[in-house]
Amino acid sequence: MTKAPTTSRHAGSRAIVTGAASGIGAACVAQLRAEGAEVVGFDMQPGEGITVVDVADETAVIRAVVEAERQLGGAPTVLVCAAGIYPCVPLLEMTGAAWHQTFAVNVSGSMFCAREAVITAKRAGTDLSIVLFSSVGAYRSDWSEPSAAYCATKAAITSLARSMAGEWAPFGVRVNALAPGLIDTPMLRRTADSEAGAAAIRDRIPLGRLGAGEDVARVACFLTSDEAAYMTGSTVTVDGGYLVR
């Protein structure tokens, strides 16, 4: 991971980032800290500054947000929901358990974390900016890589962000979604484990390269900053032009 550009854009921000141990979530943690934010991470994997929590577990999320408020010294002002799972299973082989687990982590987990962060911020009387993670998979299917469950959850996130934005605007809460394209993360490497495979992926991207976690993190930090104060209910695509083709 390259060093995050340092600014003071998030000086004084108190942030929670889910999926914080790796990939885009880790990049968001690094970028927020470089911009002056205090950050608590949630993940299933332990690490420095990370609370181990299963975001699909409603009770665990409630406890974790309370603890995060204590660690941050106040209610969160930023929430980035980057936790997610990506099962590659054809629909005819998809079990009910696997289907429900994908929605539990990707959709319910985002809702639980957002709801609790809003409750905490509303009680404290502070504004809050939330970024949920959709995907280009919400807009384009790839039958060569069976990921219908994942894509369905990301379409749900796009809709959920709009609904949250409308319901929570009166409370000083902004909610936007990010739709990353093909980003060089551990999740992607599991499906493109050879140079030939990576080259084939790059050929589908007009800008000619895979995205980096930092490419997405910088947009997430913009959306959660005062620079985006008039943005809510939007889904921003960060895909190197992937959806153009």
LUMVEXLO-653476 format. One record per residue (C-alpha): residue in three letters; x, y, z. Coordinates in steps of 0.001 Angstrom, whole numbers, padded with zeros to 6 digits, always signed. Example, Ala and Ser with C-alpha at 12.3 -4.5 7.8 and 13.67 -1.06 7.14 Angstrom:
BEGIN
ala+012300-004500+007800/ser+013670-001060+007140/
END
This chain:
BEGIN
met+000000+000000+000000/thr+001366+003416-000964/lys+001577+006162+001615/ala-001659+008097+001955/pro-001421+011793+001017/thr-001595+013886+004182/thr-004054+016749+004582/ser-005971+018259+007481/arg-009346+017692+005800/his-010521+015318+008539/ala-008914+017004+011530/gly-011255+016458+014444/ser-013215+013668+012736/arg-014042+010533+014703/ala-014401+007596+012329/ile-015481+003972+012347/val-014391+001827+009400/thr-015645-001730+008912/gly-013616-004298+006998/ala-010620-002392+008329/ala-007999-005154+008372/ser-007313-005372+004635/gly-008148-004169+001151/ile-010242-001062+000647/gly-011164-000873+004326/ala-007511-000737+005386/ala-006857+001911+002728/cys-009734+003987+004120/val-008308+003717+007636/ala-004885+004867+006430/gln-006307+007763+004400/leu-008587+008989+007186/arg-005717+008937+009669/ala-003457+010745+007213/glu-006132+013437+006962/gly-006292+013882+010729/ala-009128+011609+011831/glu-009214+009378+014873/val-010225+005928+013622/val-011551+002720+015145/gly-011701-000270+012821/phe-014111-003195+012895/asp-013110-006529+011370/met-013246-010264+011944/gln-009434-010275+011930/pro-007576-008742+014892/gly-005094-005948+014399/glu-003855-002654+015763/gly-006744-000275+016345/ile-009262-002947+015332/thr-012237-004198+017319/val-013033-007793+016439/val-016701-007844+015517/asp-018964-009743+013149/val-021020-007002+011524/ala-023758-009517+010736/asp-024301-009961+014500/glu-026667-007179+015563/thr-025889-007465+019265/ala-022146-007449+018625/val-022468-004306+016489/ile-024422-002485+019201/arg-021697-003274+021728/ala-018904-002390+019309/val-020319+001052+018478/val-020665+001846+022178/glu-017035+000832+022695/ala-015936+002812+019640/glu-017591+005940+021056/arg-015564+005436+024231/gln-012299+004914+022326/leu-012904+007903+020066/gly-013820+010200+022925/gly-017191+011032+021418/ala-019849+009988+018948/pro-018590+009053+015477/thr-018762+011741+012810/val-017746+009392+009981/leu-018738+005805+009201/val-017301+003812+006300/cys-018923+000399+005802/ala-016376-001540+003753/ala-016899-005025+005237/gly-018127-007584+002731/ile-017845-011135+001448/tyr-017687-012343-002152/pro-018822-015918-002751/cys-018273-017170-006300/val-020940-019864-006538/pro-023297-020566-009449/leu-026901-019957-008510/leu-027830-023588-009124/glu-025251-024573-006479/met-026006-021740-004047/thr-027301-022969-000695/gly-029784-021010+001315/ala-027227-020629+004095/ala-024620-019129+001750/trp-027167-016799+000181/his-028416-015543+003542/gln-024876-015126+004890/thr-023922-012927+001950/phe-026884-010646+002604/ala-026275-010784+006369/val-022734-009440+006045/asn-023015-007132+003050/val-026460-005604+003606/ser-027582-006258+007174/gly-024094-005556+008501/ser-024070-002165+006808/met-027551-001377+008114/phe-026727-002393+011695/cys-023541-000317+011769/ala-025205+002701+010169/arg-028247+002543+012432/glu-026179+002378+015605/ala-023843+005149+014464/val-026853+007378+013731/ile-028431+006616+017108/thr-025161+007512+018817/ala-024622+010708+016809/lys-028251+011796+017210/arg-028040+011340+020984/ala-024842+013427+021066/gly-026210+016069+018722/thr-023393+015660+016186/asp-023514+015448+012390/leu-022532+012186+010733/ser-021419+011236+007234/ile-021742+007631+006073/val-020296+005810+003071/leu-021712+002412+002129/phe-020070+000150-000435/ser-021911-000851-003566/ser-020021-002195-006615/val-019983-002103-010396/gly-021460-005587-009937/ala-024726-003839-009075/tyr-024877-002608-012680/arg-023174-005280-014777/ser-023223-009054-014379/asp-020298-011272-015354/trp-021534-014780-016058/ser-017928-016007-016419/glu-017540-015411-012677/pro-020706-016517-010873/ser-021283-013887-008195/ala-025019-013241-008340/ala-025453-013175-004566/tyr-022727-010558-004157/cys-024071-008454-007032/ala-027587-008580-005605/thr-026337-007314-002243/lys-024552-004427-003919/ala-027684-003413-005806/ala-029461-003480-002456/ile-026798-001198-000947/thr-027341+001381-003701/ser-031043+001498-002819/leu-030369+001389+000921/ala-028092+004436+000730/arg-030852+006450-000939/ser-033404+005399+001673/met-031067+006182+004549/ala-030238+009571+003032/gly-033905+010533+002913/glu-034826+009256+006367/trp-031802+010611+008200/ala-031212+013997+006568/pro-033287+015770+009261/phe-030808+014466+011849/gly-027749+015973+010168/val-026762+012670+008560/arg-025471+012323+004993/val-025335+008898+003329/asn-023630+008119+000026/ala-022452+004928-001619/leu-019293+004059-003517/ala-019274+001561-006386/pro-015686+000383-006916/gly-014672-001424-010068/leu-011831-003933-010326/ile-009599-003027-007391/asp-006343-004810-006539/thr-007316-006320-003195/pro-006953-009757-001582/met-010585-010435-002577/leu-009839-009791-006257/arg-006577-011735-006211/arg-008490-014852-005266/thr-010220-014687-008657/ala-007280-013383-010738/asp-004311-015356-009449/ser-002152-015282-012568/glu-000561-012510-014604/ala-002563-013638-017626/gly-005764-013306-015619/ala-004754-009891-014296/ala-003874-008740-017815/ala-007282-009868-019076/ile-008908-007813-016345/arg-006823-004748-017167/asp-007852-005039-020818/arg-011454-004397-019769/ile-010592-001087-018073/pro-010221+002019-020270/leu-007608+003552-017942/gly-005531+000402-018446/arg-004908-000704-014876/leu-006521-002225-011851/gly-007581+000262-009238/ala-005757+000518-005930/gly-007397+000666-002544/glu-006109+004221-002237/asp-008039+005252-005353/val-011258+004356-003568/ala-010201+005586-000130/arg-009530+009100-001382/val-013059+009334-002776/ala-014501+007920+000466/cys-012637+010606+002416/phe-013980+013292+000081/leu-017557+012053+000467/thr-017291+012065+004265/ser-015718+015529+004401/asp-017261+018987+004425/glu-016218+019342+000776/ala-019160+017057-000059/ala-021581+018809+002291/tyr-024323+018996-000368/met-024061+015358-001446/thr-026358+012707-000053/gly-028133+009707-001554/ser-025607+009442-004396/thr-023671+006431-005637/val-020244+007358-006993/thr-018496+004941-009350/val-014713+004529-009013/asp-013889+002052-011771/gly-011340+003434-014215/gly-014097+003551-016842/tyr-015057-000123-016531/leu-018777+000603-016963/val-018108+002670-020083/arg-017464-000514-022086/
END
